[in-house]
Amino acid sequence: METNPESIVPPPSGDAADAAVGAAAQNAALAAKVQEVERLQDRLVRLQAEFDNYKKRMAREKADFLKFATEGLLLEFLPILDNLERAVASAQPEAANHVAMVEGIEMIVRLFRSSLEKAGVKPMDAVGHPFDPSRHSAVAQVDSPGGQDNVVVEEIQKGYLLEGRVLRAAMVKVSRASSPAVERGAVAEGAAE
């Protein structure tokens, strides 16, 4: 059998064979990278969806928590309300036992204070302590001859702490030191008029 010399394809030279193998390797590496990118994109989409679901779930749980966070405290207050209603009923004109009514109201006050203490609310002592604007709200100054300056002398409304932090500042009257010479001058002015 005779072969046609034109039909014989010469084997590729060394450089061409290396180029073909290199191109095939590059194509395979590119395909692997494209596949890895697709896998990572799919993973990213899934993680974003999971995170969105997590945020929605946390928002729902937070809303539920805030909605019912005071439930325990409110349950503590219901017996106090019951006792106050009984006190109002016993204070009707036909009930003449005022001493028993006062004792009942004092018991309600003790019960209420106890409930507040369980919730971490404690009254703060103000009288006799130096004025502290972070704990006290001064509503008046009172002259204190020979006394100290800026000391709480009277508590108009009690202040309270919640776990050591100011819940409500105390409304107080604060001393203002006045010298005897100033007072004598004020008396002399009053006498001259």
N, CA, C and O atoms as a DFTB+ gen file, in Angstrom:
772 C
 N C O
     1  1       0.836      -1.149       0.000
     2  2       0.000       0.000       0.000
     3  2       0.891       1.224       0.000
     4  3       1.898       1.324       0.701
     5  1       0.483       2.075      -0.769
     6  2       1.294       3.241      -0.962
     7  2       0.673       4.391      -0.199
     8  3      -0.541       4.590      -0.253
     9  1       1.439       5.101       0.466
    10  2       0.936       6.228       1.239
    11  2       1.214       7.505       0.495
    12  3       2.236       7.674      -0.170
    13  1       0.311       8.349       0.630
    14  2       0.453       9.655       0.007
    15  2       1.250      10.533       0.978
    16  3       0.847      10.726       2.125
    17  1       2.354      11.046       0.519
    18  2       3.177      11.830       1.412
    19  2       2.467      13.087       1.886
    20  3       2.830      13.632       2.929
    21  1       1.502      13.549       1.181
    22  2       0.806      14.767       1.601
    23  2      -0.181      14.478       2.707
    24  3      -0.524      15.367       3.487
    25  1      -0.652      13.212       2.785
    26  2      -1.629      12.881       3.823
    27  2      -0.983      12.592       5.162
    28  3      -1.678      12.523       6.175
    29  1       0.271      12.428       5.192
    30  2       0.948      12.163       6.453
    31  2       1.199      13.503       7.140
    32  3       1.815      14.417       6.593
    33  1       0.704      13.564       8.326
    34  2       0.901      14.773       9.127
    35  2       2.134      14.555       9.948
    36  3       2.235      13.589      10.704
    37  1       3.050      15.438       9.800
    38  2       4.265      15.231      10.564
    39  2       3.982      15.421      12.058
    40  3       3.149      16.251      12.422
    41  1       4.635      14.696      12.894
    42  2       4.420      14.873      14.326
    43  2       4.822      16.286      14.732
    44  3       5.770      16.859      14.194
    45  1       4.071      16.843      15.705
    46  2       4.383      18.219      16.079
    47  2       5.799      18.323      16.611
    48  3       6.339      17.411      17.236
    49  1       6.361      19.466      16.333
    50  2       7.705      19.685      16.817
    51  2       7.665      19.851      18.327
    52  3       6.567      19.949      18.875
    53  1       8.761      19.887      19.022
    54  2       8.838      19.959      20.490
    55  2       8.183      21.206      21.056
    56  3       7.508      21.111      22.081
    57  1       8.343      22.341      20.459
    58  2       7.772      23.592      20.969
    59  2       6.256      23.602      20.823
    60  3       5.545      24.055      21.720
    61  1       5.767      23.109      19.704
    62  2       4.325      23.101      19.469
    63  2       3.636      22.130      20.417
    64  3       2.548      22.420      20.914
    65  1       4.261      20.970      20.678
    66  2       3.683      19.981      21.596
    67  2       3.630      20.543      23.006
    68  3       2.646      20.344      23.719
    69  1       4.665      21.234      23.407
    70  2       4.689      21.833      24.742
    71  2       3.615      22.921      24.871
    72  3       2.982      23.061      25.917
    73  1       3.423      23.681      23.797
    74  2       2.409      24.743      23.811
    75  2       1.018      24.147      23.920
    76  3       0.170      24.687      24.630
    77  1       0.771      23.051      23.234
    78  2      -0.542      22.408      23.277
    79  2      -0.809      21.839      24.673
    80  3      -1.916      21.966      25.196
    81  1       0.179      21.228      25.258
    82  2       0.031      20.672      26.612
    83  2      -0.174      21.814      27.607
    84  3      -0.994      21.703      28.519
    85  1       0.563      22.901      27.438
    86  2       0.433      24.061      28.330
    87  2      -0.949      24.689      28.233
    88  3      -1.529      25.091      29.241
    89  1      -1.480      24.773      27.000
    90  2      -2.817      25.357      26.798
    91  2      -3.872      24.472      27.442
    92  3      -4.811      24.969      28.064
    93  1      -3.721      23.163      27.295
    94  2      -4.679      22.242      27.907
    95  2      -4.629      22.350      29.426
    96  3      -5.665      22.304      30.090
    97  1      -3.433      22.493      29.972
    98  2      -3.283      22.623      31.425
    99  2      -3.886      23.938      31.904
   100  3      -4.514      23.988      32.961
   101  1      -3.696      25.005      31.126
   102  2      -4.276      26.292      31.494
   103  2      -5.803      26.240      31.451
   104  3      -6.481      26.786      32.322
   105  1      -6.328      25.578      30.428
   106  2      -7.786      25.442      30.314
   107  2      -8.347      24.655      31.499
   108  3      -9.399      25.002      32.037
   109  1      -7.654      23.609      31.898
   110  2      -8.095      22.796      33.035
   111  2      -8.014      23.608      34.326
   112  3      -8.917      23.528      35.158
   113  1      -6.947      24.388      34.506
   114  2      -6.799      25.223      35.704
   115  2      -7.865      26.309      35.727
   116  3      -8.434      26.616      36.774
   117  1      -8.132      26.896      34.542
   118  2      -9.165      27.933      34.459
   119  2     -10.536      27.354      34.789
   120  3     -11.316      27.978      35.509
   121  1     -10.827      26.193      34.281
   122  2     -12.116      25.544      34.560
   123  2     -12.245      25.244      36.056
   124  3     -13.323      25.397      36.630
   125  1     -11.147      24.817      36.687
   126  2     -11.168      24.528      38.131
   127  2     -11.409      25.812      38.925
   128  3     -12.145      25.807      39.912
   129  1     -10.785      26.914      38.492
   130  2     -10.966      28.200      39.193
   131  2     -12.390      28.718      39.015
   132  3     -12.987      29.240      39.955
   133  1     -12.928      28.573      37.815
   134  2     -14.314      29.010      37.564
   135  2     -15.267      28.206      38.444
   136  3     -16.205      28.755      39.021
   137  1     -15.020      26.916      38.539
   138  2     -15.863      26.053      39.380
   139  2     -15.752      26.458      40.857
   140  3     -16.755      26.471      41.571
   141  1     -14.537      26.790      41.319
   142  2     -14.331      27.210      42.713
   143  2     -15.035      28.547      42.977
   144  3     -15.639      28.730      44.034
   145  1     -14.959      29.476      42.025
   146  2     -15.636      30.769      42.179
   147  2     -17.147      30.575      42.274
   148  3     -17.805      31.208      43.099
   149  1     -17.696      29.704      41.433
   150  2     -19.139      29.427      41.469
   151  2     -19.535      28.825      42.814
   152  3     -20.568      29.178      43.383
   153  1     -18.697      27.906      43.318
   154  2     -18.979      27.281      44.611
   155  2     -18.942      28.325      45.735
   156  3     -19.797      28.319      46.620
   157  1     -17.942      29.221      45.694
   158  2     -17.833      30.258      46.722
   159  2     -18.973      31.268      46.623
   160  3     -19.469      31.740      47.646
   161  1     -19.389      31.601      45.414
   162  2     -20.527      32.513      45.252
   163  2     -21.804      31.889      45.809
   164  3     -22.598      32.564      46.464
   165  1     -21.992      30.617      45.551
   166  2     -23.163      29.912      46.081
   167  2     -23.124      29.906      47.608
   168  3     -24.140      30.120      48.268
   169  1     -21.933      29.657      48.155
   170  2     -21.778      29.658      49.620
   171  2     -22.057      31.047      50.197
   172  3     -22.696      31.178      51.241
   173  1     -21.569      32.086      49.505
   174  2     -21.805      33.456      49.958
   175  2     -23.299      33.783      49.961
   176  3     -23.800      34.376      50.916
   177  1     -24.000      33.408      48.919
   178  2     -25.448      33.664      48.849
   179  2     -26.162      32.956      49.992
   180  3     -27.052      33.527      50.622
   181  1     -25.774      31.721      50.258
   182  2     -26.397      30.969      51.360
   183  2     -26.113      31.627      52.714
   184  3     -27.007      31.749      53.551
   185  1     -24.853      32.051      52.922
   186  2     -24.499      32.707      54.186
   187  2     -25.253      34.023      54.362
   188  3     -25.687      34.342      55.469
   189  1     -25.411      34.787      53.287
   190  2     -26.168      36.026      53.381
   191  2     -27.626      35.748      53.749
   192  3     -28.213      36.465      54.560
   193  1     -28.196      34.728      53.163
   194  2     -29.582      34.364      53.480
   195  2     -29.696      33.916      54.936
   196  3     -30.636      34.294      55.635
   197  1     -28.741      33.115      55.387
   198  2     -28.753      32.673      56.786
   199  2     -28.607      33.866      57.729
   200  3     -29.281      33.929      58.758
   201  1     -27.727      34.817      57.383
   202  2     -27.529      35.988      58.239
   203  2     -28.791      36.858      58.273
   204  3     -29.169      37.361      59.331
   205  1     -29.432      37.033      57.137
   206  2     -30.694      37.793      57.110
   207  2     -31.745      37.121      57.986
   208  3     -32.458      37.796      58.728
   209  1     -31.844      35.811      57.904
   210  2     -32.792      35.075      58.759
   211  2     -32.432      35.232      60.228
   212  3     -33.315      35.378      61.073
   213  1     -31.132      35.202      60.539
   214  2     -30.666      35.387      61.919
   215  2     -31.054      36.766      62.427
   216  3     -31.561      36.895      63.541
   217  1     -30.817      37.815      61.609
   218  2     -31.178      39.174      62.025
   219  2     -32.677      39.292      62.290
   220  3     -33.092      39.908      63.272
   221  1     -33.483      38.704      61.418
   222  2     -34.942      38.754      61.608
   223  2     -35.342      38.019      62.886
   224  3     -36.190      38.500      63.637
   225  1     -34.739      36.864      63.134
   226  2     -35.052      36.094      64.333
   227  2     -34.650      36.860      65.596
   228  3     -35.400      36.887      66.572
   229  1     -33.456      37.486      65.575
   230  2     -33.008      38.277      66.732
   231  2     -33.914      39.485      66.958
   232  3     -34.193      39.832      68.106
   233  1     -34.371      40.122      65.904
   234  2     -35.284      41.264      66.049
   235  2     -36.596      40.816      66.679
   236  3     -37.136      41.503      67.546
   237  1     -37.113      39.660      66.244
   238  2     -38.352      39.126      66.844
   239  2     -38.144      38.789      68.317
   240  3     -38.981      39.112      69.159
   241  1     -37.009      38.131      68.625
   242  2     -36.735      37.762      70.018
   243  2     -36.553      38.997      70.887
   244  3     -37.008      39.021      72.031
   245  1     -35.899      40.017      70.363
   246  2     -35.714      41.261      71.124
   247  2     -37.061      41.938      71.378
   248  3     -37.327      42.410      72.483
   249  1     -37.899      41.980      70.357
   250  2     -39.226      42.587      70.518
   251  2     -40.035      41.822      71.562
   252  3     -40.699      42.426      72.403
   253  1     -39.977      40.491      71.505
   254  2     -40.689      39.687      72.510
   255  2     -40.121      39.918      73.907
   256  3     -40.866      40.017      74.882
   257  1     -38.792      40.002      73.995
   258  2     -38.170      40.228      75.299
   259  2     -38.614      41.563      75.880
   260  3     -39.009      41.640      77.043
   261  1     -38.549      42.615      75.066
   262  2     -38.963      43.935      75.544
   263  2     -40.442      43.966      75.911
   264  3     -40.850      44.662      76.841
   265  1     -41.222      43.219      75.185
   266  2     -42.663      43.189      75.432
   267  2     -42.973      42.562      76.791
   268  3     -43.875      43.009      77.499
   269  1     -42.220      41.531      77.145
   270  2     -42.531      40.789      78.358
   271  2     -41.459      40.919      79.448
   272  3     -41.515      40.195      80.442
   273  1     -40.493      41.817      79.286
   274  2     -39.408      41.961      80.252
   275  2     -39.913      42.396      81.619
   276  3     -39.341      42.013      82.640
   277  1     -40.959      43.177      81.650
   278  2     -41.473      43.706      82.917
   279  2     -42.519      42.791      83.544
   280  3     -43.108      43.144      84.566
   281  1     -42.755      41.646      82.965
   282  2     -43.802      40.754      83.458
   283  2     -43.604      40.391      84.929
   284  3     -44.552      40.445      85.714
   285  1     -42.385      40.025      85.304
   286  2     -42.126      39.633      86.690
   287  2     -42.373      40.779      87.657
   288  3     -42.959      40.588      88.723
   289  1     -41.925      41.969      87.279
   290  2     -42.132      43.138      88.137
   291  2     -43.627      43.467      88.253
   292  3     -44.117      43.802      89.331
   293  1     -44.323      43.369      87.149
   294  2     -45.763      43.657      87.183
   295  2     -46.509      42.643      88.048
   296  3     -47.463      42.993      88.743
   297  1     -46.074      41.403      88.001
   298  2     -46.698      40.396      88.865
   299  2     -46.476      40.727      90.338
   300  3     -47.328      40.434      91.176
   301  1     -45.324      41.340      90.659
   302  2     -45.055      41.778      92.037
   303  2     -45.998      42.918      92.431
   304  3     -46.372      43.031      93.598
   305  1     -46.387      43.766      91.466
   306  2     -47.216      44.924      91.769
   307  2     -48.703      44.592      91.900
   308  3     -49.443      45.348      92.530
   309  1     -49.147      43.497      91.330
   310  2     -50.578      43.173      91.381
   311  2     -51.109      42.994      92.805
   312  3     -52.193      43.499      93.095
   313  1     -50.403      42.302      93.712
   314  2     -50.909      42.226      95.085
   315  2     -50.982      43.596      95.764
   316  3     -51.848      43.840      96.605
   317  1     -50.068      44.475      95.388
   318  2     -50.092      45.825      95.956
   319  2     -51.347      46.548      95.486
   320  3     -52.022      47.212      96.272
   321  1     -51.653      46.415      94.205
   322  2     -52.873      47.025      93.677
   323  2     -54.100      46.450      94.375
   324  3     -55.019      47.191      94.725
   325  1     -54.123      45.128      94.582
   326  2     -55.246      44.506      95.290
   327  2     -55.414      45.120      96.674
   328  3     -56.527      45.445      97.086
   329  1     -54.300      45.276      97.391
   330  2     -54.367      45.836      98.741
   331  2     -54.782      47.302      98.722
   332  3     -55.506      47.744      99.614
   333  1     -54.343      48.059      97.735
   334  2     -54.769      49.459      97.621
   335  2     -56.276      49.546      97.365
   336  3     -56.958      50.405      97.924
   337  1     -56.780      48.664      96.528
   338  2     -58.224      48.652      96.272
   339  2     -58.999      48.314      97.548
   340  3     -60.055      48.890      97.809
   341  1     -58.468      47.376      98.340
   342  2     -59.116      47.053      99.621
   343  2     -59.081      48.256     100.559
   344  3     -60.049      48.521     101.272
   345  1     -57.946      48.994     100.557
   346  2     -57.821      50.179     101.413
   347  2     -58.827      51.240     101.001
   348  3     -59.438      51.876     101.861
   349  1     -59.010      51.441      99.715
   350  2     -59.991      52.424      99.238
   351  2     -61.393      51.989      99.649
   352  3     -62.208      52.815     100.061
   353  1     -61.670      50.698      99.536
   354  2     -62.995      50.206      99.924
   355  2     -63.229      50.392     101.421
   356  3     -64.347      50.691     101.840
   357  1     -62.186      50.218     102.225
   358  2     -62.364      50.365     103.672
   359  2     -62.382      51.830     104.085
   360  3     -62.756      52.141     105.216
   361  1     -61.986      52.735     103.199
   362  2     -61.971      54.161     103.521
   363  2     -63.310      54.824     103.226
   364  3     -63.428      56.044     103.348
   365  1     -64.304      54.063     102.847
   366  2     -65.629      54.619     102.563
   367  2     -66.204      55.237     103.842
   368  3     -65.834      54.829     104.943
   369  1     -67.098      56.209     103.709
   370  2     -67.624      56.932     104.876
   371  2     -68.241      56.024     105.947
   372  3     -68.187      56.346     107.133
   373  1     -68.819      54.910     105.541
   374  2     -69.448      54.040     106.546
   375  2     -68.420      53.288     107.389
   376  3     -68.756      52.784     108.461
   377  1     -67.182      53.206     106.926
   378  2     -66.133      52.545     107.704
   379  2     -65.480      53.590     108.609
   380  3     -64.905      54.564     108.122
   381  1     -65.565      53.393     109.896
   382  2     -65.082      54.396     110.847
   383  2     -63.739      54.034     111.474
   384  3     -63.206      54.824     112.254
   385  1     -63.177      52.875     111.163
   386  2     -61.941      52.436     111.788
   387  2     -60.732      52.979     111.025
   388  3     -60.132      52.276     110.212
   389  1     -60.384      54.237     111.298
   390  2     -59.295      54.886     110.588
   391  2     -57.926      54.358     111.008
   392  3     -56.998      54.357     110.199
   393  1     -57.783      53.918     112.234
   394  2     -56.506      53.379     112.700
   395  2     -56.160      52.118     111.914
   396  3     -55.017      51.948     111.491
   397  1     -57.121      51.250     111.718
   398  2     -56.889      50.022     110.951
   399  2     -56.571      50.358     109.496
   400  3     -55.764      49.681     108.860
   401  1     -57.205      51.402     108.973
   402  2     -56.949      51.796     107.593
   403  2     -55.507      52.303     107.455
   404  3     -54.825      51.958     106.491
   405  1     -55.045      53.110     108.397
   406  2     -53.670      53.620     108.357
   407  2     -52.684      52.462     108.461
   408  3     -51.687      52.437     107.739
   409  1     -52.944      51.511     109.339
   410  2     -52.069      50.344     109.462
   411  2     -52.045      49.547     108.162
   412  3     -50.992      49.061     107.748
   413  1     -53.193      49.416     107.525
   414  2     -53.265      48.697     106.248
   415  2     -52.448      49.387     105.166
   416  3     -51.742      48.735     104.395
   417  1     -52.549      50.706     105.115
   418  2     -51.789      51.456     104.110
   419  2     -50.295      51.354     104.397
   420  3     -49.501      51.249     103.462
   421  1     -49.892      51.381     105.668
   422  2     -48.480      51.206     106.006
   423  2     -47.982      49.828     105.572
   424  3     -46.844      49.690     105.124
   425  1     -48.830      48.812     105.705
   426  2     -48.450      47.468     105.245
   427  2     -48.268      47.456     103.723
   428  3     -47.356      46.810     103.207
   429  1     -49.132      48.165     103.019
   430  2     -49.019      48.231     101.556
   431  2     -47.714      48.922     101.160
   432  3     -47.039      48.488     100.226
   433  1     -47.360      49.990     101.864
   434  2     -46.106      50.698     101.581
   435  2     -44.921      49.759     101.789
   436  3     -43.998      49.738     100.974
   437  1     -44.938      48.980     102.873
   438  2     -43.844      48.028     103.117
   439  2     -43.786      46.969     102.013
   440  3     -42.701      46.606     101.558
   441  1     -44.937      46.479     101.586
   442  2     -44.991      45.484     100.520
   443  2     -44.448      46.070      99.211
   444  3     -43.717      45.406      98.475
   445  1     -44.813      47.302      98.944
   446  2     -44.344      47.957      97.720
   447  2     -42.832      48.171      97.759
   448  3     -42.146      47.924      96.768
   449  1     -42.311      48.626      98.892
   450  2     -40.854      48.802      99.027
   451  2     -40.128      47.475      98.845
   452  3     -39.079      47.415      98.203
   453  1     -40.684      46.424      99.408
   454  2     -40.085      45.103      99.276
   455  2     -40.047      44.664      97.808
   456  3     -39.052      44.100      97.352
   457  1     -41.114      44.919      97.083
   458  2     -41.150      44.566      95.655
   459  2     -40.119      45.368      94.876
   460  3     -39.460      44.835      93.982
   461  1     -39.978      46.637      95.208
   462  2     -38.975      47.468      94.529
   463  2     -37.565      46.967      94.833
   464  3     -36.717      46.928      93.941
   465  1     -37.307      46.586      96.081
   466  2     -35.982      46.082      96.445
   467  2     -35.659      44.786      95.701
   468  3     -34.513      44.568      95.309
   469  1     -36.662      43.925      95.503
   470  2     -36.437      42.697      94.735
   471  2     -36.048      43.019      93.301
   472  3     -35.301      42.269      92.673
   473  1     -36.553      44.135      92.780
   474  2     -36.238      44.553      91.410
   475  2     -34.930      45.340      91.347
   476  3     -34.528      45.777      90.269
   477  1     -34.257      45.529      92.493
   478  2     -32.978      46.230      92.514
   479  2     -33.085      47.721      92.767
   480  3     -32.102      48.446      92.611
   481  1     -34.269      48.195      93.158
   482  2     -34.483      49.625      93.414
   483  2     -34.327      49.878      94.908
   484  3     -34.973      49.237      95.736
   485  1     -33.446      50.836      95.233
   486  2     -33.219      51.170      96.639
   487  2     -33.246      52.680      96.805
   488  3     -32.783      53.413      95.931
   489  1     -33.795      53.153      97.939
   490  2     -33.793      54.604      98.168
   491  2     -32.382      55.068      98.514
   492  3     -31.595      54.325      99.101
   493  1     -32.079      56.304      98.143
   494  2     -30.759      56.841      98.506
   495  2     -30.909      57.820      99.653
   496  3     -31.909      58.531      99.752
   497  1     -29.918      57.851     100.509
   498  2     -29.894      58.802     101.618
   499  2     -29.329      60.111     101.109
   500  3     -28.282      60.131     100.462
   501  1     -30.013      61.200     101.396
   502  2     -29.545      62.491     100.891
   503  2     -29.258      63.468     102.023
   504  3     -28.258      64.184     101.976
   505  1     -30.110      63.513     103.033
   506  2     -29.982      64.515     104.096
   507  2     -28.666      64.324     104.839
   508  3     -28.323      63.221     105.264
   509  1     -27.930      65.446     104.985
   510  2     -26.653      65.426     105.693
   511  2     -25.467      65.124     104.808
   512  3     -24.323      65.243     105.249
   513  1     -25.711      64.736     103.571
   514  2     -24.626      64.425     102.638
   515  2     -24.327      65.649     101.775
   516  3     -25.202      66.490     101.570
   517  1     -23.102      65.755     101.272
   518  2     -22.779      66.871     100.371
   519  2     -23.633      66.800      99.105
   520  3     -23.962      65.716      98.624
   521  1     -23.983      67.963      98.580
   522  2     -24.778      68.032      97.359
   523  2     -23.994      67.445      96.195
   524  3     -22.843      67.815      95.962
   525  1     -24.617      66.534      95.471
   526  2     -24.013      65.886      94.307
   527  2     -24.992      66.029      93.144
   528  3     -26.047      65.395      93.154
   529  1     -24.667      66.848      92.142
   530  2     -25.619      67.083      91.054
   531  2     -25.972      65.829      90.252
   532  3     -26.988      65.811      89.558
   533  1     -25.165      64.803      90.337
   534  2     -25.503      63.570      89.623
   535  2     -26.524      62.736      90.395
   536  3     -27.133      61.827      89.831
   537  1     -26.716      63.040      91.689
   538  2     -27.663      62.287      92.518
   539  2     -28.790      63.146      93.067
   540  3     -29.827      62.629      93.481
   541  1     -28.585      64.458      93.069
   542  2     -29.563      65.365      93.683
   543  2     -29.986      66.439      92.695
   544  3     -29.218      66.851      91.825
   545  1     -31.215      66.877      92.851
   546  2     -31.727      68.005      92.082
   547  2     -32.105      69.083      93.096
   548  3     -33.086      68.939      93.826
   549  1     -31.322      70.162      93.137
   550  2     -31.557      71.221      94.118
   551  2     -32.737      72.073      93.666
   552  3     -32.767      72.558      92.535
   553  1     -33.711      72.250      94.560
   554  2     -34.869      73.090      94.243
   555  2     -34.863      74.375      95.055
   556  3     -35.609      75.306      94.750
   557  1     -34.026      74.434      96.088
   558  2     -33.940      75.646      96.908
   559  2     -32.636      75.636      97.691
   560  3     -32.041      74.589      97.946
   561  1     -32.208      76.858      98.067
   562  2     -31.058      76.992      98.955
   563  2     -31.555      77.619     100.248
   564  3     -32.394      78.520     100.240
   565  1     -31.026      77.129     101.348
   566  2     -31.430      77.587     102.662
   567  2     -30.203      78.152     103.364
   568  3     -29.150      77.515     103.394
   569  1     -30.341      79.365     103.934
   570  2     -29.220      79.943     104.677
   571  2     -28.922      79.108     105.901
   572  3     -29.828      78.680     106.615
   573  1     -27.646      78.882     106.135
   574  2     -27.206      78.082     107.269
   575  2     -26.106      78.843     107.984
   576  3     -24.928      78.685     107.662
   577  1     -26.490      79.688     108.976
   578  2     -25.467      80.470     109.675
   579  2     -24.493      79.547     110.408
   580  3     -24.889      78.713     111.222
   581  1     -23.222      79.722     110.097
   582  2     -22.196      78.927     110.761
   583  2     -22.179      77.482     110.306
   584  3     -21.382      76.690     110.808
   585  1     -23.032      77.125     109.375
   586  2     -23.083      75.742     108.895
   587  2     -22.239      75.550     107.664
   588  3     -21.571      76.470     107.194
   589  1     -22.280      74.360     107.159
   590  2     -21.498      74.039     105.976
   591  2     -22.244      74.482     104.720
   592  3     -23.468      74.618     104.714
   593  1     -21.479      74.701     103.670
   594  2     -22.032      75.105     102.391
   595  2     -22.270      73.858     101.531
   596  3     -21.487      72.910     101.585
   597  1     -23.334      73.856     100.750
   598  2     -23.663      72.784      99.805
   599  2     -23.862      71.420     100.466
   600  3     -23.335      70.411      99.996
   601  1     -24.617      71.398     101.543
   602  2     -24.988      70.153     102.206
   603  2     -26.507      70.032     102.111
   604  3     -27.225      71.014     102.300
   605  1     -26.985      68.846     101.823
   606  2     -28.427      68.621     101.723
   607  2     -29.025      68.728     103.124
   608  3     -28.629      68.003     104.037
   609  1     -29.996      69.652     103.285
   610  2     -30.610      69.851     104.591
   611  2     -32.035      69.319     104.650
   612  3     -32.560      69.057     105.732
   613  1     -32.661      69.160     103.488
   614  2     -34.036      68.645     103.481
   615  2     -34.284      67.916     102.165
   616  3     -33.830      68.331     101.099
   617  1     -35.013      66.826     102.280
   618  2     -35.350      66.033     101.097
   619  2     -36.832      66.262     100.792
   620  3     -37.698      65.940     101.605
   621  1     -37.112      66.816      99.624
   622  2     -38.495      67.087      99.242
   623  2     -39.100      65.860      98.566
   624  3     -40.255      65.512      98.809
   625  1     -38.311      65.213      97.719
   626  2     -38.755      63.980      97.066
   627  2     -37.592      63.005      97.077
   628  3     -36.482      63.339      96.663
   629  1     -37.852      61.809      97.551
   630  2     -36.805      60.792      97.709
   631  2     -36.255      60.377      96.351
   632  3     -36.992      60.265      95.372
   633  1     -34.942      60.150      96.313
   634  2     -34.285      59.649      95.116
   635  2     -34.071      58.146      95.232
   636  3     -34.015      57.603      96.336
   637  1     -33.953      57.478      94.090
   638  2     -33.809      56.020      94.079
   639  2     -32.684      55.595      93.149
   640  3     -32.402      56.242      92.139
   641  1     -32.044      54.478      93.523
   642  2     -30.992      53.871      92.724
   643  2     -31.501      52.549      92.173
   644  3     -32.225      51.824      92.856
   645  1     -31.131      52.239      90.956
   646  2     -31.426      50.942      90.354
   647  2     -30.099      50.251      90.127
   648  3     -29.339      50.626      89.233
   649  1     -29.818      49.237      90.941
   650  2     -28.552      48.493      90.876
   651  2     -27.358      49.448      90.951
   652  3     -26.378      49.277      90.226
   653  1     -27.443      50.448      91.824
   654  2     -26.342      51.370      92.050
   655  2     -26.320      52.573      91.118
   656  3     -25.531      53.495      91.325
   657  1     -27.163      52.581      90.104
   658  2     -27.235      53.706      89.168
   659  2     -28.463      54.550      89.501
   660  3     -29.495      54.013      89.903
   661  1     -28.356      55.869      89.335
   662  2     -29.457      56.768      89.686
   663  2     -30.653      56.492      88.781
   664  3     -30.576      56.622      87.559
   665  1     -31.752      56.110      89.408
   666  2     -33.011      55.916      88.699
   667  2     -33.784      57.232      88.675
   668  3     -34.295      57.654      87.639
   669  1     -33.855      57.868      89.846
   670  2     -34.474      59.184      89.957
   671  2     -33.683      59.980      90.973
   672  3     -33.436      59.518      92.087
   673  1     -33.287      61.189      90.578
   674  2     -32.524      62.053      91.479
   675  2     -33.437      62.553      92.593
   676  3     -34.636      62.740      92.390
   677  1     -32.863      62.765      93.759
   678  2     -33.615      63.287      94.902
   679  2     -33.785      64.795      94.739
   680  3     -32.841      65.496      94.377
   681  1     -34.993      65.289      95.007
   682  2     -35.234      66.738      95.013
   683  2     -34.946      67.220      96.424
   684  3     -35.558      66.762      97.389
   685  1     -33.989      68.166      96.533
   686  2     -33.498      68.534      97.853
   687  2     -33.370      70.045      98.008
   688  3     -33.349      70.806      97.041
   689  1     -33.285      70.438      99.286
   690  2     -32.899      71.800      99.639
   691  2     -31.463      71.728     100.121
   692  3     -31.089      70.817     100.860
   693  1     -30.656      72.704      99.693
   694  2     -29.223      72.683      99.962
   695  2     -28.859      73.883     100.827
   696  3     -29.404      74.976     100.669
   697  1     -27.920      73.652     101.746
   698  2     -27.500      74.732     102.636
   699  2     -26.598      75.716     101.901
   700  3     -25.866      75.362     100.977
   701  1     -26.682      76.960     102.349
   702  2     -25.802      78.013     101.844
   703  2     -25.228      78.688     103.076
   704  3     -25.953      79.302     103.859
   705  1     -23.935      78.569     103.237
   706  2     -23.289      79.150     104.417
   707  2     -23.409      80.665     104.353
   708  3     -23.114      81.282     103.330
   709  1     -23.846      81.255     105.459
   710  2     -23.917      82.719     105.533
   711  2     -23.149      83.147     106.765
   712  3     -23.254      82.539     107.830
   713  1     -22.380      84.199     106.597
   714  2     -21.556      84.657     107.715
   715  2     -22.379      85.552     108.632
   716  3     -23.315      86.206     108.172
   717  1     -22.045      85.592     109.933
   718  2     -22.786      86.451     110.863
   719  2     -22.733      87.914     110.461
   720  3     -23.690      88.645     110.716
   721  1     -21.646      88.371     109.839
   722  2     -21.531      89.781     109.435
   723  2     -22.562      90.100     108.361
   724  3     -23.170      91.170     108.379
   725  1     -22.756      89.185     107.437
   726  2     -23.743      89.406     106.378
   727  2     -25.135      89.466     106.989
   728  3     -25.953      90.296     106.592
   729  1     -25.408      88.584     107.959
   730  2     -26.727      88.586     108.602
   731  2     -26.960      89.865     109.375
   732  3     -28.062      90.411     109.335
   733  1     -25.926      90.371     110.096
   734  2     -26.086      91.617     110.832
   735  2     -26.342      92.777     109.878
   736  3     -27.118      93.680     110.189
   737  1     -25.683      92.753     108.698
   738  2     -25.911      93.790     107.704
   739  2     -27.330      93.730     107.176
   740  3     -27.953      94.768     106.953
   741  1     -27.852      92.521     106.972
   742  2     -29.225      92.364     106.500
   743  2     -30.190      92.834     107.562
   744  3     -31.207      93.442     107.226
   745  1     -29.910      92.575     108.858
   746  2     -30.778      93.015     109.945
   747  2     -30.738      94.532     110.050
   748  3     -31.768      95.170     110.266
   749  1     -29.555      95.107     109.898
   750  2     -29.410      96.570     109.982
   751  2     -30.156      97.242     108.832
   752  3     -30.774      98.289     109.023
   753  1     -30.102      96.645     107.632
   754  2     -30.840      97.205     106.505
   755  2     -32.331      97.144     106.779
   756  3     -33.062      98.080     106.456
   757  1     -32.790      96.046     107.373
   758  2     -34.222      95.889     107.680
   759  2     -34.657      96.878     108.733
   760  3     -35.786      97.367     108.682
   761  1     -33.799      97.190     109.689
   762  2     -34.141      98.122     110.761
   763  2     -34.151      99.550     110.228
   764  3     -34.930     100.375     110.706
   765  1     -33.310      99.858     109.254
   766  2     -33.240     101.217     108.717
   767  2     -34.487     101.555     107.917
   768  3     -34.850     102.727     107.822
   769  1     -35.142     100.579     107.350
   770  2     -36.332     100.845     106.555
   771  2     -37.442     101.126     107.448
   772  3     -38.555     101.380     106.989
